[in-house]
Amino acid sequence: MNHLNPGNTESTMPNSEKAIRFLEEHIPELAQSAVTQAYWQALASGSSVLQSENGAIYEVFPDGTRKLIKTTARPSIVTVGETRELR
């Protein structure tokens, strides 16, 4: 029984491996959408955000100005399926 809709006896959870795989394949795009939305909501509320770009971390303000906070090592390029050991 579905507790959100007592008249509905079907489960709201996907019950097949195919459906689960389909949902898992969309996690990266859903995550990207959530991060983008949070970024703009933070700026719209008057808060600043941190942004990493080309080996540097910037504080971005609602008016569009940016302040260099720190330089960092360039990002590593990682291919899908590659494993790395942390030192």
Number of C-alpha atoms within 10 A of each C-alpha: 11 12 10 8 10 9 9 11 10 10 10 12 9 11 9 8 9 10 11 12 11 10 12 11 10 10 11 10 10 13 11 11 12 11 12 11 11 13 16 14 12 14 16 13 9 11 13 20 16 15 14 15 12 10 12 15 17 19 16 17 17 15 10 9 10 16 11 13 13 11 13 12 8 10 11 6 6 9 7 6 6 6 8 7 4 4 3
